[in-house]
Amino acid sequence: MPVQFSSCTFRYRRNRRVLRRFTCQLPPGRTVFLGPNGAGKSTVLGLAASALSPHTGKISYQGLSTTDRGSLPAYRRRVAWMPQQLAAVPGLTAREQVAYVGWLKGMSRAQAWEQSLRALQRVELGDRAGEKINRLSGGQQRRVGVAQSLVHGAEVLLLDEPTAGMDPRQRTVFHEILGNLPRSVHVLLSTHDTVDLESVYDNVVVLLDGRLTFQGTVDEFLSHAAPGASAGRQADSAYHALTEWSRA
């Protein structure tokens, strides 16, 4: 990618520390960010998106830092975040919503309008550009969220549990769309479900209790599966083995 965390500490109110001296360089390509609910995945993505600020340490991308006010606008144009709850402006069409986000990111209105259709076409929603957001399915609304991240030319997409609530077909379509994005666009998709580990992904990062317990390729991750695990159970088996090992 690489978004880099250097000795980052973060805590919420009541002194509940989520990360302690967290150091990580997120890999390039398509990455699944695995971990149980409460592991700290949303916190890591929020920090990487500059929606949260570390109490100590530094987060950077290609020389741009989230703690440097001068470089923050450029950082946010290049690193895009799709939180779990999408905030759409009531009454807008898909294209209007995507163009609005582009304008907020510093594009001219004309440029944002032009690029909004291209962004929707990249997520296979060009034919739904004129539909109101609230008339789209949940899976389609998530794809509009990806288009919002692409409209201003982001190089890194941080997607927080984007497949939550999708049926199997919607999940498959969503992953295929991510897999068809240009290789110059890096994706980090957080999930607690190994069913999201589809063939379009290159890497796996596992987080448990605010600590990295694994970072490597998909093949390296699957090598931790129990001997004899069926093809359909390898990801579950590997995830279970890594989780148990880290808690031992």
Helices and strands as residue ranges (DSSP letters): E 3-11, G 13-15, E 17-25, E 30-34, H 41-48, E 56-61, E 64-65, H 72-78, E 79-82, H 94-104, H 109-122, G 126-128, G 133-135, H 138-150, E 156-160, H 168-179, E 186-191, G 194-196, E 203-208, E 211-217, H 218-222, G 231-233, H 234-247
